[in-house]
Amino acid sequence: MAYRTQGAGEPVVLVHGTPSSSHEWRYIVPALAERYRVLAPDHLGFGASSRPPDFRVYTLRWHTENLRAWLEALKLPRFHLVVHDFGGPVALPLALEQPDRIQSLTIIQSWLWDLRAPKSMGGPLMRWLYLSLNFSPRVMVPLSWGRRVPLTRELRREFLAQFPNRAARAGAFGFARSIAFERPLLDELSQRLGVLSDIPTLVVWGLADKIVRPENLARWRSALPSAAVLELPDVGHFPQLEAPDEIAPAIARHLEGSHRR
């Protein structure tokens, strides 16, 4: 797994979602690196990591085991964890296993439960749309973007360029497929969310997200009632790109607060 790193101090691990890479943290990494050692991996199938062409290998468990191996190689005894989108279903199972290793948790537009996606999400039509037409960055990103800042032509081209051909898009379709075919796993994980309740947690939520909608924020409030919440009106699915000047300081304050505990 490729990763970017900057800074020194307590480790902060940033786990990205789809359709993106560690590059989605480009405004957050420098802000946190002033006081922390920031590490942002690229999932296999994304960014500068290798990209197996068979979409069937891209299961949530597989991604979780890849992340586990990466963390073990880095020998991080304890770290702050920040997850976005599918970064939650990938990284949070590790937090459930060893909550004492997580110094703080920041959740951005993510979930750890069954989203009730139909099986057609992983079917032949969606496979064609994702692999042949680059559906995820072409359609899902504009649909989930908020109103605070425009999704510029340059930024749209950047999202699309990360997935230049059919083989490079297998990871994005694999994630889409997982919410349709790994529902039992997500349901089982959701039953254990209380394990995270003693971890200092910040939930950041763009209220204009039309994909991972605000009812998922309500679910986090119920599961982790002591969590701090930052609501962002007019911001969509990518707060770290749409409102970095607001969320970077919020995350930094959260890390500092958990450091004092």
C-alpha positions as CSV (number, residue, x, y, z in Angstrom):
1,M,0.0,0.0,0.0
2,A,1.3,3.4,-1.0
3,Y,0.9,6.2,1.5
4,R,1.8,9.8,2.1
5,T,3.3,11.0,5.4
6,Q,4.2,14.4,6.8
7,G,5.1,15.8,10.2
8,A,6.3,14.4,13.5
9,G,4.6,13.5,16.8
10,E,1.6,11.4,17.7
11,P,0.5,9.4,14.7
12,V,-2.7,10.3,12.9
13,V,-4.0,7.9,10.3
14,L,-6.4,9.3,7.6
15,V,-8.4,6.6,5.7
16,H,-10.0,7.7,2.5
17,G,-13.1,6.6,0.7
18,T,-14.3,6.4,-2.9
19,P,-13.8,7.5,-5.7
20,S,-10.6,9.1,-4.4
21,S,-7.3,8.4,-2.7
22,S,-5.1,9.9,0.0
23,H,-5.1,13.0,-2.2
24,E,-8.5,13.9,-0.8
25,W,-6.7,14.8,2.4
26,R,-4.3,17.3,0.7
27,Y,-5.7,20.3,2.7
28,I,-5.9,18.4,6.0
29,V,-2.5,16.8,6.0
30,P,-0.4,20.0,6.2
31,A,-2.7,21.5,8.9
32,L,-2.3,18.5,11.1
33,A,1.3,17.9,10.3
34,E,2.3,21.0,12.3
35,R,1.9,19.0,15.5
36,Y,1.4,15.3,14.4
37,R,2.9,12.6,12.3
38,V,0.2,12.2,9.6
39,L,-0.1,9.1,7.6
40,A,-2.6,8.7,4.7
41,P,-2.7,5.3,2.9
42,D,-4.1,4.6,-0.5
43,H,-6.3,1.5,-0.4
44,L,-5.3,-1.2,-2.9
45,G,-7.1,-0.3,-6.1
46,F,-6.8,3.4,-5.5
47,G,-4.2,6.2,-5.8
48,A,-0.6,5.0,-6.1
49,S,-1.2,1.6,-4.6
50,S,-1.4,-1.5,-6.9
51,R,-4.7,-2.2,-8.6
52,P,-5.7,-5.8,-9.0
53,P,-8.0,-5.8,-12.0
54,D,-10.5,-8.4,-10.7
55,F,-13.3,-6.5,-8.9
56,R,-14.2,-9.6,-6.9
57,V,-11.2,-9.3,-4.7
58,Y,-12.3,-6.0,-3.4
59,T,-14.3,-7.0,-0.3
60,L,-14.5,-5.0,2.9
61,R,-12.7,-7.8,4.8
62,W,-9.9,-7.8,2.3
63,H,-9.5,-4.0,2.6
64,T,-9.5,-4.3,6.4
65,E,-6.8,-7.0,6.3
66,N,-4.7,-4.9,4.0
67,L,-5.0,-2.0,6.4
68,R,-4.2,-4.2,9.3
69,A,-1.0,-5.4,7.7
70,W,0.0,-1.9,6.8
71,L,-0.5,-0.7,10.4
72,E,1.4,-3.7,11.8
73,A,4.3,-2.9,9.4
74,L,4.4,0.7,10.8
75,K,4.4,-0.6,14.4
76,L,2.0,2.0,15.6
77,P,1.0,1.1,19.2
78,R,-1.6,3.8,19.4
79,F,-2.9,6.4,17.0
80,H,-5.6,8.9,16.1
81,L,-8.0,7.6,13.4
82,V,-9.8,9.7,10.9
83,V,-12.2,8.0,8.4
84,H,-14.2,9.2,5.4
85,D,-16.8,7.3,3.5
86,F,-15.7,3.7,3.0
87,G,-12.8,4.4,5.2
88,G,-15.2,3.7,8.0
89,P,-16.3,0.1,7.0
90,V,-12.6,-0.6,6.3
91,A,-10.9,0.8,9.4
92,L,-13.5,0.8,12.1
93,P,-13.6,-3.0,12.4
94,L,-10.0,-2.7,13.6
95,A,-11.1,-0.1,16.2
96,L,-13.8,-2.6,17.4
97,E,-11.1,-5.2,17.9
98,Q,-8.7,-3.0,19.8
99,P,-10.3,0.2,21.0
100,D,-7.5,0.9,23.3
101,R,-5.2,1.5,20.3
102,I,-7.4,4.4,19.1
103,Q,-6.5,7.6,20.9
104,S,-9.3,9.5,19.1
105,L,-11.7,9.0,16.3
106,T,-13.0,11.4,13.7
107,I,-15.8,10.2,11.4
108,I,-16.6,12.1,8.2
109,Q,-19.6,11.1,6.1
110,S,-19.1,7.4,7.0
111,W,-21.1,4.5,8.4
112,L,-20.7,1.0,9.9
113,W,-24.1,-0.6,9.2
114,D,-26.1,-2.0,6.4
115,L,-27.2,0.9,4.1
116,R,-29.9,-1.3,2.6
117,A,-28.5,-1.1,-0.9
118,P,-30.3,-3.4,-3.4
119,K,-28.4,-6.3,-4.9
120,S,-28.6,-4.5,-8.2
121,M,-25.9,-2.1,-6.9
122,G,-23.5,-4.9,-7.5
123,G,-25.2,-6.3,-10.6
124,P,-24.3,-6.4,-14.3
125,L,-25.7,-2.9,-15.1
126,M,-23.8,-1.2,-12.3
127,R,-20.7,-3.2,-13.2
128,W,-20.9,-1.8,-16.8
129,L,-21.6,1.7,-15.6
130,Y,-18.7,1.7,-13.1
131,L,-16.1,-0.1,-15.3
132,S,-17.0,1.2,-18.7
133,L,-18.4,4.7,-18.0
134,N,-16.4,5.6,-14.9
135,F,-19.8,6.1,-13.1
136,S,-18.5,6.8,-9.6
137,P,-16.5,10.0,-10.3
138,R,-18.6,10.9,-13.3
139,V,-22.0,10.7,-11.6
140,M,-21.8,10.0,-7.9
141,V,-19.3,12.8,-7.1
142,P,-21.5,15.6,-8.7
143,L,-24.6,14.1,-7.1
144,S,-23.1,14.1,-3.6
145,W,-21.4,17.5,-3.9
146,G,-22.8,20.3,-1.8
147,R,-23.7,24.0,-2.5
148,R,-21.0,25.8,-0.5
149,V,-18.3,25.7,-3.2
150,P,-18.7,24.7,-6.8
151,L,-17.5,21.5,-8.2
152,T,-15.2,23.0,-10.8
153,R,-14.4,21.5,-14.1
154,E,-10.8,21.2,-13.0
155,L,-11.8,19.2,-9.9
156,R,-14.2,17.0,-11.9
157,R,-11.3,16.2,-14.3
158,E,-9.1,15.4,-11.3
159,F,-11.6,12.9,-10.0
160,L,-12.0,11.3,-13.4
161,A,-8.3,11.1,-14.1
162,Q,-7.7,8.9,-11.0
163,F,-9.6,6.1,-12.8
164,P,-8.4,6.3,-16.4
165,N,-9.4,2.9,-17.7
166,R,-11.5,-0.2,-16.9
167,A,-8.8,-2.0,-14.9
168,A,-8.2,1.1,-12.7
169,R,-11.9,1.2,-11.8
170,A,-12.2,-2.2,-10.3
171,G,-11.7,-0.9,-6.7
172,A,-14.5,1.7,-7.1
173,F,-16.9,-0.9,-8.3
174,G,-15.7,-3.3,-5.6
175,F,-16.8,-0.8,-2.9
176,A,-20.2,-0.2,-4.5
177,R,-20.6,-4.0,-4.8
178,S,-19.7,-4.5,-1.1
179,I,-22.7,-2.5,0.2
180,A,-25.0,-4.8,-1.8
181,F,-23.3,-8.2,-1.1
182,E,-21.8,-7.7,2.4
183,R,-24.9,-6.6,4.2
184,P,-24.6,-9.3,6.9
185,L,-21.1,-8.2,7.8
186,L,-22.1,-4.6,8.1
187,D,-25.2,-5.6,10.2
188,E,-23.0,-7.7,12.5
189,L,-20.5,-4.8,12.9
190,S,-23.2,-2.4,13.7
191,Q,-24.3,-4.4,16.7
192,R,-20.9,-3.8,18.3
193,L,-20.7,0.0,17.9
194,G,-20.9,0.5,21.7
195,V,-17.3,-0.7,21.9
196,L,-16.3,2.7,20.5
197,S,-18.2,4.7,23.1
198,D,-15.1,5.3,25.3
199,I,-13.1,6.7,22.5
200,P,-13.1,10.5,22.2
201,T,-15.1,10.9,18.9
202,L,-15.9,13.8,16.5
203,V,-18.5,13.3,13.8
204,V,-18.2,15.7,10.9
205,W,-21.2,15.8,8.6
206,G,-22.1,17.7,5.4
207,L,-25.8,18.1,5.5
208,A,-26.2,18.5,1.7
209,D,-24.9,15.0,1.0
210,K,-27.5,13.3,-1.2
211,I,-25.7,9.9,-1.1
212,V,-24.9,9.3,2.6
213,R,-27.8,11.3,3.9
214,P,-28.2,13.0,7.2
215,E,-30.2,10.1,8.7
216,N,-26.8,8.4,9.0
217,L,-25.7,11.3,11.3
218,A,-28.7,10.5,13.5
219,R,-27.5,6.9,13.6
220,W,-24.1,8.0,14.9
221,R,-25.7,10.3,17.5
222,S,-27.7,7.3,18.8
223,A,-24.8,4.9,18.8
224,L,-22.2,7.3,20.3
225,P,-24.2,9.8,22.3
226,S,-21.1,11.4,23.9
227,A,-19.5,12.2,20.5
228,A,-19.0,15.8,19.5
229,V,-20.7,16.7,16.2
230,L,-19.9,19.3,13.6
231,E,-22.7,19.9,11.2
232,L,-21.9,21.7,7.9
233,P,-24.9,23.2,6.1
234,D,-24.6,23.3,2.3
235,V,-21.6,21.0,2.4
236,G,-21.8,17.6,0.7
237,H,-20.0,14.3,0.8
238,F,-16.4,15.7,0.7
239,P,-16.1,18.1,3.6
240,Q,-12.3,17.8,3.5
241,L,-12.5,19.3,0.0
242,E,-15.6,21.5,0.3
243,A,-14.9,23.1,3.7
244,P,-11.2,22.4,4.6
245,D,-10.8,25.7,6.4
246,E,-13.5,24.7,8.8
247,I,-12.8,21.0,9.4
248,A,-9.0,21.1,9.6
249,P,-9.1,23.3,12.7
250,A,-12.0,21.3,14.2
251,I,-10.0,18.0,13.8
252,A,-6.9,19.6,15.2
253,R,-8.8,20.8,18.3
254,H,-10.3,17.4,18.7
255,L,-6.9,15.7,18.6
256,E,-5.5,18.1,21.1
257,G,-8.5,17.6,23.4
258,S,-8.0,13.8,23.4
259,H,-4.3,14.3,23.9
260,R,-5.0,15.9,27.2
261,R,-7.2,13.0,28.5
